[in-house]
Amino acid sequence: MKLLITAITAAILPLTGLRAGQYFYQTDFDGPLNQIGQPPTTDFGNSNQPAFLGGTPVIVASFDQITNQALLLHGSATDYQFDSMGFFLSRGASNYFIDFDFETHNLSTSALQFAVAFPSAQIRLQGSGTLQFSSLYSQTYQIGWKDDHLHHLHLELNKTDATWSFQLDSAPPLTGTYDPSGDEFQVDFVLLGDFPGDPTVQVAIDNLRIGTTNDLFPLDTLHWFSINDGSQPRCRLVYDGRGAFYGTTQMVGPNYTNNYQTFGTVFKANTNGGIDWVFPFYGTNGSTPLAGVTLGTDGDLYGTTSQGGDYGNGTAFKITTNGALVWSVSLTGSNGLQPTRELVEARGVFYGTMQTGGDYGMGTLFSLTPDGNIATLHAFTGGTDGGQPLCRMLQAKDGDLYGTTFTGGSAPTGAGTVFRFKRNGKLTTLASFDGTNGLSPRAGLIEVGDGSFYGTTPGGGTFDSGTVFKVAKNGRLTVLHSFGGWEDGAGPAAELVRAKDGNLYGTTISGGLHNIFSEYGTLFRISLNGDFKLLTWFHGGDGSFPESAMVSGPGDKLYGTTIGGYFSPGNIYYISAGRPCLIITSPAQNAWLRSPTVQISGRTKADPPITNVLYQLNGGLWRQASTTDNWATWTATATLKPGTNTISAYAINQTGMLSRTNTVTCSFLARTF
């Protein structure tokens, strides 16, 4: 059940000519209605998308805030009008808020209402200054606001203790309790009117902020997949360093809706989110790629499919970065079946694993040359050497290859291994999983400067929901974190990635507190000594079920793929790693101000903590703002010049990383409403 918040403004609004995806943006109350597509860009992710008229939701992530908006309701029509703006607030947060200013001019008391409704109750602010809270026991409060005055309204819903708090201007807050059932908040701004037309009536809602106060990182989406792009990308992306990502999708592709049988794609995506080209698989050249592609030193892309080809067992292929197939080689079964992870290039040759097939039916370790020759280097037996490898191989600094197997090993449970494959062709088992230290790894390893390897298992550990582990070259295995399932995630199936801040980042394919029925996975950070931090829960609006490893890309960001989501069958998402975010919350973008003295304020996301926030007025000296905490609320005071003013600010964290510079413009004009 969803917990619904509906903010209703009853006034007269002409909607002629409006298109879906527009805000009503107005800062000069005497001017015409301005319509813009979206608010100023900030580093807070999904909030910076236009809302949609007609109730279509926009995802608002934690501490994403729809900011600096002004809704101008200008009375001129006599007919009934209705439309809405809708937003979802999810991620299992516990504290939600709505915060805005409003101002009215020549408004009759019957022509304006603000209402917040949820399953068990409704809070309604009427033009007469009456606040009504309706539930099993209705309550009415007289708060007495006046027309032609600027007012500030703040409402919070605390899901943890099931309380609400309402404050108008500087009056003492009003509080109450409600039924907190439901897993998600939906915010709708509904505009309607059925009143006599009066062209002098004006109602403005300004500085609108909607968000949560949970300490979670927002995700953003680079691209949502469609049928023509392909469906369900299970791949680890590869970034070429020049603005392009390459990857694969498991299903469908171009012309699928025109009765062509397509079975997955290779794609090129650019950093603006567009798809430059798509190469489709038709079965004979391969089908159902589960692994991504590898960018070879020769500049071409190499990969595998899990099905298709001459024998239906899958293929290996080479494709140019322009999307032209060079060759496709069919797998026979004797050299392995069902490759599921990306290849790795070492000394001009590509290496990979296959889950099944080979001499013992337990998978193989194979090599692939740039001209398409496949050779089996080791056939797994399912015994002490392990079986059913699902990993991407790692070439370590010593030149040897390292990986994991899903089953086998020396432990009685046969829960998988960590192995080493030497240049002379000898495979050695370094460690075996027994359930307590992890179960059945599906991902490969990464190597860090201390000479150890780090990886994940989707099962086992203290709560049988998976682990993050560390293994030394002597085989000593240490569990760094055991996943608990519902809150921090369950079933990590992807490799870890080390970001510029020195920490490891990863995902789980399920778990997370989106809600009890929809556990869409999590994204986490862990230090080399095991300090664990949950960064966010996937909630469908930013993708769901991430199976593949993230990669470092432009802008100090990590990029990954999911196989699902509310809007399409998978996406490419990204998250900032270690770089602080900053937003200017006041003054509003393009605001008209009545006083030359203005308070500059905002928030930063800083983890590691910030050391400074610097601001600048009209290109002058950079000055230090006052900050309060790691999610720093920062403030400063500036004196504006007559006319247009530009205010800029940026943050610095403990590692010396800088946020983007956020800029707003405002105008000082000595006049009244």
DOMIDREN-628068 format. One record per residue (C-alpha): x, y, z. Coordinates in steps of 0.02 Angstrom, whole numbers, plus 50000, padded with zeros to 5 digits. Layout:
N
XYZ/...
***
This chain:
673
500005000050000/500675017149954/500635031850073/499945045949969/500325064149997/499275075949892/499525094649895/497985102949818/497905121049767/496145126449722/496245142049617/495975147949441/497305142349317/497185143149128/498005127349059/497855131148873/499405126048776/500285116848917/501225101048872/501695086148980/503375088449062/503285106949106/503455116449266/502535132649296/503995144149336/503685162149386/504675174049493/504035191049435/502225191149493/501805205649376/502435196749220/501685183349108/501715164849151/503395157149107/503535138649067/505175129449077/505675111349061/506645108749220/507475117649365/509325122149376/510515107349375/511215101749542/512215086749599/510725079149688/510185067449550/508415062849504/507545078149572/508185087949424/506935080849302/505355089749250/503775084649337/502395077949226/500645084549212/499275071749227/499985062649376/501465053649296/502775051149432/504535058049442/505745049649561/506395060549701/507895052749786/508455055249965/508945073149994/508455076649816/507425092249828/506295100049699/506935117649729/506785135449671/505105133349585/503675145749579/501915140549531/500915155649476/499035153849480/498295168349384/496405170249392/495635172949221/494575157849174/492815153049224/492795134649175/493305120049283/495185116649269/496165101649328/497935095249311/499305089049425/501145086649457/501685070149533/503235064249624/503725048049710/504745048049870/505325030549907/506915021449967/506135016750132/506525033450210/505805037850379/505645056750372/504805065850228/504485084350208/503605097250101/504235115050116/503715130450017/503285148950021/501615155449959/500925172749928/499205178349872/498485194249796/496615198749794/496145180849835/494435176249901/494525164550049/493555151149957/494765150449809/496305143049891/496635126649979/498205116750022/497905098650068/499025083950113/498155067150111/498725049450151/497775033150179/497175035950354/497085054850364/497075071450275/497825088250320/496955102950236/497385121450245/495945132350188/495945150350132/495025155350290/496545150550393/495795134350457/496885118850468/495925102450472/496665085650515/495415072050470/495615054150530/494585043150646/494505058150761/494465074550663/495335089950732/495215108050676/496495121750710/496275140350677/497935147250615/497345163350533/498415168050383/498075183950283/497985188150099/499375199150023/500685192150142/502165180750110/501995164450208/503075149250235/502345131850257/503285116550319/502565099150342/503485083650401/502895065650411/503955054450522/503645036350478/504685029750624/503585036550763/502035039550653/501915058250687/501585073450579/502135091250610/501405106850526/502105124350542/501515140550462/502715155050470/503485156850644/501975150150739/502255135250856/502155118750759/500555108650765/500795089850786/499785073950776/499905055450741/499395044950592/499415027050528/501135024750446/500635009550343/501295009450166/503005008350091/503105023649980/502615041949982/501855049649828/501725068449815/500485076349696/500195094749666/498445096249596/497865112649520/496005115349496/494715129249494/492865132049474/492695150149526/492215166749445/493615173649339/494575188349410/496145193749316/496815202349471/496895186249574/498675179449594/499315164949698/501165160249697/502005145149774/503885148049781/505465139149841/504595122349835/505605108349915/505055090249927/506215076949994/506805065250129/508095067550264/508845050150258/510725048850239/510705039950070/511605043649908/510515047849758/510755038049597/510485045249426/510105036749260/511155039149104/510035028748991/508415018649001/508385004048880/506985001148756/506574985848650/507584992648504/509114995248614/508934978148691/508274972048857/509034967049024/510874972149017/511804960149130/513484966649075/514944975549152/515154991149047/516814995748969/517295014148955/518495019148817/519105035048903/518485045648758/516645047348799/515925030448751/515275015348847/515074998148768/514014983848832/512734970548791/510904966748823/510224949348850/508624950248749/507764957848595/508474972148493/508194982148333/506684977748226/506054965148354/504314972348343/504364970148152/504374951148166/506264949748163/506954937548289/508324946548384/509124939248538/510114952948623/511284966648568/512974974948580/512784993748603/513795009648610/513165022948730/513855040448746/514065050648904/512525061048861/511445045448877/511155042548692/511415026048601/512585028448452/512335011248376/511604994148415/512194977548342/510864963848353/511114945148374/510024934048265/510444916748332/511664910748200/512954923648254/512524921248438/511104923748558/510784929548736/512434937748788/512604937548977/514354945048976/514884962048916/516254965748793/518114968748818/519014982848728/520604975048660/522264983748641/521964982648453/520454994048471/519124980748436/517814973148551/517824954848604/516434945348689/515384929648705/513564924248697/512804910648805/511734902948667/511584902548478/512894898548349/513034882748245/512734871048392/511624881848502/512984882148635/513504900248617/514824909948522/516374920548540/516414936148432/517434951048379/516614967548331/517304984548286/516925000148387/515855005648240/514714990648264/515304979348121/515504960748155/517254954348113/516994935948156/515934924248261/516534907148321/515314893848381/515624884448543/515584865548526/515284860448706/516944851448721/517784868248744/516434873748865/514654880448873/513764895848940/515074909448960/514334922049080/515694934849117/516804946449020/518484941548946/520124948449009/521604952148895/523334946748952/524884947048843/523854949348685/522704934448719/520964934448795/520494922948939/518814918149009/517784904749096/516274894249046/515014888049172/514744870549103/515434858948969/517204852948953/517854835548992/516924834049157/515414844949121/515934857049259/516564871149151/518214876949080/519534890349082/519914894948901/520944906548792/520394916048637/521584923648510/521204939648413/520904929248257/519594918048340/520504902348397/519834894848559/520864883148669/520394874548831/521714877748964/520874868849110/519324858049127/518604859149302/518154842849387/517004849149524/518214842349654/519564851649748/519924862349595/518134868649596/516764868449467/515574879549369/516594895749362/515504911149337/516864924149358/517784936849255/519634932249266/520894944149341/522674946049283/523634950649441/525214960749454/526224944649459/525574940249286/524524925449341/522644923749321/521474922749472/519644918449485/518254909549579/517144894349554/515324892449602/515494874649670/516824862349725/518334864749835/519064855649983/517664860150106/516344846450132/514994858350075/515814860849906/515344879249910/516624885749786/518444890949775/519694904649741/520994898549616/522624903849534/523104899249357/524964900849319/525784904349154/526394886249144/524594880049140/524494874149321/522924878249420/523044879549610/521604881449734/522004895549855/520454894849966/518824885249983/517134891750042/516174882050173/514634892850197/515204901750355/516474911750255/515384913350101/514454902449979/514554899949790/515414915749723/514744922049556/515954936449535/517804938349504/519134946849609/520024963549615/521804966349675/522334981149780/524004988249831/524194977549988/524374961949878/522704954649929/521154950549827/519384955949869/517754948249813/515954944049854/514864928849877/512964929049853/512644917049996/513374911350161/514054922050300/513254925650468/511514928450397/511644917550241/511394932850130/513154934350061/514844941350106/516254952950058/517904943750082/519764946550072/520994933050024/522874933850031/524014925149906/524414912250039/522574907450042/522064915550205/520254920950185/519424934150294/517604939250294/517484958250297/515584959650297/514084948150308/512504954750227/510924954850329/509684953950186/508264966050206/509174981850256/510944981650185/510574969750041/510754951549994/511554941349858/513014951749792/513354944649618/514564957649548/516394961549565/516934975749675/517704991449602/518975002849685/518615021349666/519795036049675/519415038349859/520265021549895/518675012649947/517814997649867/516064999349795/514834985649752/513024980649733/511834967149792/510544959749676/509154959449805/508714965749978/508574983750029/507204993250115/506274999649964/504844989850036/504534972650108/503804966149945/505024973949822/506834971349870/507714978349719/509514977949779/510754989849860/512354999349826/513704999649960/515455005450002/516734995950105/518495000550155/519974988750141/519854985250328/517984981450321/517134997850369/515454995550282/514215009150230/512575006850140/512455020550009/510735017849935/509315006049897/508735003449718/506875006949705/506395003649524/506385021849474/508285021249466/508365003149408/508234986449496/509234970349518/511024975649478/511984959949427/513584967249355/515084976649418/515224995449409/516625004149314/517465020949336/516935033949209/517025052649179/516675065249314/517315054549460/515775043649442/515445025049445/514325017849309/513355001549311/511854992549237/510254985049307/509094972649223/507444980749274/506534996149331/504855004849335/505025012249163/505984999949055/506914983349055/508524989949128/509605005449133/511345012749145/511505021749312/512885031649393/513395037849563/514705050149624/516065041649726/516925052449854/516565068949768/515505080949871/513865087549805/513245105149835/511615114349809/511115132349840/509385131949917/509225150649946/509025162449860/507945154549727/508525154249548/507935170149459/507115176649618/506615194849640/507195200849811/506565215849907/508085218450017/509915220849968/510465209550111/510215191250068/510565175250164/511435162450055/511145144750113/511215127050049/511685109150084/513125098150034/513305079350029/515055075650089/515715058350126/517155059350174/516665075250268/516905092250191/518205104550250/517575120450166/516155128250069/516695143349968/515525156049890/515695170649771/514585185649733/514625193649561/516345187049516/517175194249672/518295185849799/517925168049853/517435168150037/517155154250163/515385150150217/514875143850388/514545125050396/513775113950528/513985095350492/514525082150367/512895083950274/513405101950291/512065115050305/513035130550256/512575149050266/513295165950222/512695183850207/512945194850054/512435212349999/511685213049826/511905226549695/510395233849605/509855222949460/510475205349421/511665196349540/512605179849521/513005168849670/514145153649655/514735140649781/515725124449788/516305112049921/517945103349962/518035086950059/519405079550167/520225070750020/520345087149924/519005082849798/517955097449736/516115098049700/515425105949545/515155124549561/513305127949583/512675144949526/511055154549545/510545171749483/509365183549573/508805201649557/508685215349686/507235227149650/506555239149779/504705235949761/503325226449847/502125213149787/
***
